Amino acid sequence: MSGRRTDELVAEIEAVLFAAGKPLSAREIAAALGAEDAHPVQRAVRSLEESYQDRPGALEVRRVGDRYALQLKEHYVPTVHSVTPLEMSARTLKALTLIAYHQPILQSMLVRMLGDVAYEEVQHLRGLGLVKTEPKGSTLELGTTKRFAEYFGIPSGRTEEIRRLLEQKLGVPSPPAPSPPVAPVPAAGDPDAPGTGPSAPASGPTAAPGSDAEASAETAASPASST
């Protein structure tokens, strides 16, 4: 590594990223170059990233978590749709399903679900034109594209329609409905509780046990049963 000039190292890193076709960490790049020290690689890959920012063209070097990828700029992704084969492994399809169902979803959340392979899968799906990405703080916000809806025959690109299709055709379970908030019950004899205590005035008529008013209150407080 010490015998390489900086511009030569930058070119070699560019070649490695191009050949990999997926995001690589500085350590992975260093290993591919047969180097033990990743620090020079870290500096060189940043130099490569800056050089792509200053040049016109369809490619860019983007940092993806702690990895780097040589990829198409978002603007040019639709241009290559007609020549991009849609080949997906089970792992890729799983990542796409999670993105489609939970969109908009942060890439950091997808990493929690799938592990570090999520970075690679996002790049692959983005290259296929099925997923779009938007910077969101230090991570990316993920969602499906119009091509996703067209490819899977979904008449609408609306998130609700996509979720419904995934539930019906793929058996993806719908998320449980949130439970209604439960009001805290004051302890018996608590003088600080509103409406309690010997001197507290009555706030209104009290329903007798078993009365219609009490039954109505219980019905309103219970979650609606599914039909």
C-alpha positions in Angstrom: 0.0 0.0 0.0 2.9 2.4 0.9 4.3 2.0 -2.7 1.1 3.2 -4.4 0.6 6.8 -5.4 -2.6 8.4 -4.3 -4.1 8.7 -7.8 -3.2 5.0 -8.4 -4.9 4.0 -5.2 -8.0 6.0 -6.1 -8.2 4.4 -9.5 -7.9 0.9 -8.0 -10.6 1.6 -5.5 -12.8 2.8 -8.3 -12.2 -0.5 -10.2 -13.0 -2.5 -7.0 -16.3 -0.7 -6.5 -17.3 -1.0 -10.1 -16.6 -4.8 -10.2 -18.2 -5.4 -6.8 -21.6 -4.1 -7.8 -22.5 -3.6 -4.2 -21.5 -1.4 -1.3 -18.2 -2.2 0.3 -16.6 -1.0 3.6 -13.1 0.5 3.6 -11.8 -2.8 5.2 -13.4 -4.8 2.5 -11.8 -2.6 -0.2 -8.5 -2.9 1.5 -8.8 -6.7 1.7 -9.6 -6.7 -2.1 -6.4 -4.7 -2.7 -4.3 -7.0 -0.4 -3.7 -4.2 2.1 -3.8 -4.6 5.9 -4.2 -1.0 6.7 -7.6 0.5 5.8 -6.8 4.1 6.7 -5.2 5.0 3.4 -8.2 3.4 1.6 -10.6 5.5 3.7 -8.8 8.7 2.7 -8.6 7.6 -1.0 -12.3 6.6 -1.2 -13.3 10.0 0.1 -11.1 11.6 -2.5 -12.8 9.4 -5.1 -16.2 10.5 -3.8 -15.3 14.2 -4.1 -14.0 13.7 -7.6 -17.3 12.3 -8.8 -19.1 15.2 -7.3 -17.0 17.6 -9.4 -17.4 15.7 -12.7 -20.5 15.5 -15.0 -21.8 12.1 -15.8 -24.3 9.4 -14.8 -22.3 7.8 -11.9 -21.6 8.8 -8.3 -19.9 7.4 -5.3 -22.3 7.3 -2.4 -21.7 6.4 1.2 -24.2 3.8 2.4 -23.9 3.4 6.1 -20.3 2.6 6.7 -19.9 1.3 3.1 -19.3 3.0 -0.3 -21.0 2.2 -3.6 -20.3 3.2 -7.2 -23.8 3.6 -8.6 -26.1 5.5 -11.0 -27.3 8.9 -10.0 -31.0 8.8 -9.2 -31.8 10.9 -12.2 -30.5 8.2 -14.6 -32.1 5.2 -13.1 -35.2 5.3 -15.3 -33.0 5.5 -18.4 -31.7 1.9 -18.0 -35.0 0.2 -17.0 -35.4 -1.4 -20.5 -32.0 -3.1 -20.3 -32.0 -4.0 -16.6 -33.0 -7.6 -15.9 -35.3 -8.1 -13.0 -33.6 -11.0 -11.3 -34.4 -11.3 -7.5 -33.3 -13.8 -5.0 -35.5 -14.8 -2.0 -33.5 -12.4 0.2 -34.0 -9.5 -2.3 -37.7 -10.2 -2.6 -37.9 -10.2 1.2 -36.2 -6.8 1.4 -38.5 -5.5 -1.3 -41.6 -6.8 0.5 -40.6 -5.1 3.8 -39.9 -1.8 2.0 -43.2 -1.9 0.1 -45.3 -2.8 3.2 -43.7 -0.4 5.7 -42.9 2.5 3.3 -41.8 5.1 3.9 -39.2 3.3 5.9 -35.8 4.4 7.0 -32.8 2.3 5.8 -31.6 2.1 9.3 -34.8 0.4 10.3 -34.5 -2.1 7.5 -31.0 -2.9 8.7 -32.5 -3.7 12.1 -34.8 -6.1 10.4 -32.4 -7.8 7.9 -28.9 -7.0 9.2 -26.1 -5.4 7.2 -27.2 -7.2 4.0 -30.0 -4.6 3.8 -27.4 -2.1 2.4 -26.6 -4.4 -0.5 -30.3 -5.2 -1.2 -31.3 -1.5 -1.2 -28.6 -0.8 -3.8 -29.7 -3.8 -5.9 -33.4 -2.8 -5.8 -32.6 0.8 -6.5 -30.6 -0.3 -9.6 -33.6 -2.4 -10.7 -35.7 0.8 -10.5 -38.1 -0.8 -7.9 -37.0 1.3 -4.9 -36.3 5.0 -4.6 -34.2 6.6 -1.9 -34.2 10.1 -0.3 -31.6 11.4 2.1 -33.1 11.6 5.6 -30.5 12.9 8.2 -27.7 10.3 8.3 -29.7 7.6 6.6 -32.1 7.1 3.7 -35.8 7.0 3.4 -37.0 4.2 1.2 -40.1 3.7 -0.9 -41.3 1.9 -4.0 -41.4 3.4 -7.5 -44.0 3.5 -10.3 -42.1 0.7 -11.9 -42.7 -1.5 -8.8 -46.5 -1.1 -9.2 -46.3 -1.7 -13.0 -44.1 -4.8 -12.6 -46.3 -6.5 -10.0 -49.6 -5.4 -11.7 -50.8 -3.1 -8.9 -53.3 -0.7 -10.4 -52.3 2.1 -8.0 -49.1 3.2 -6.5 -50.8 4.2 -3.3 -49.3 2.7 -0.1 -52.7 1.4 1.0 -53.3 -0.5 -2.2 -49.8 -2.0 -2.1 -50.3 -3.2 1.5 -53.7 -4.7 0.7 -52.2 -6.7 -2.2 -49.3 -8.0 0.0 -51.8 -9.1 2.6 -54.1 -10.8 0.1 -51.6 -12.5 -2.3 -48.5 -13.0 -0.1 -50.1 -13.5 3.2 -48.3 -10.6 4.9 -50.2 -10.0 8.2 -51.6 -6.6 8.7 -50.3 -4.7 11.7 -52.5 -4.9 14.9 -54.7 -1.9 15.5 -53.5 0.3 18.4 -55.3 -0.4 21.7 -57.5 2.5 23.0 -56.0 4.5 25.8 -57.0 3.4 29.3 -57.7 6.1 31.9 -55.9 5.5 35.2 -58.2 4.4 38.1 -57.8 6.5 41.2 -57.1 4.6 44.4 -60.0 4.3 46.8 -60.0 7.0 49.4 -57.4 9.2 47.6 -58.2 12.8 48.7 -56.2 14.2 45.7 -58.2 12.3 43.1 -60.8 14.4 41.2 -64.3 13.7 42.2 -63.4 11.7 45.3 -63.2 12.5 49.0 -65.8 13.3 51.5 -66.2 17.0 50.5 -66.0 16.6 46.7 -69.3 17.5 45.0 -70.9 15.0 42.7 -70.0 15.7 39.1 -73.2 14.2 37.6 -75.6 11.3 37.9 -74.0 8.0 38.6 -75.2 4.9 36.7 -76.4 2.1 38.9 -74.7 -1.3 38.5 -76.4 -3.2 35.7 -78.2 -0.2 34.3 -78.4 0.7 30.6 -76.1 3.7 31.1 -73.4 1.5 32.6 -73.8 -1.1 29.8 -73.4 1.7 27.2 -70.2 3.0 28.8 -68.7 -0.5 28.8 -69.6 -0.9 25.1 -68.0 2.4 24.2 -64.8 1.6 26.1 -64.4 -1.8 24.5 -62.5 -2.2 21.2 -64.8 -2.9 18.2 -65.1 -6.5 17.4 -64.2 -7.5 13.8 -67.0 -8.8 11.6 
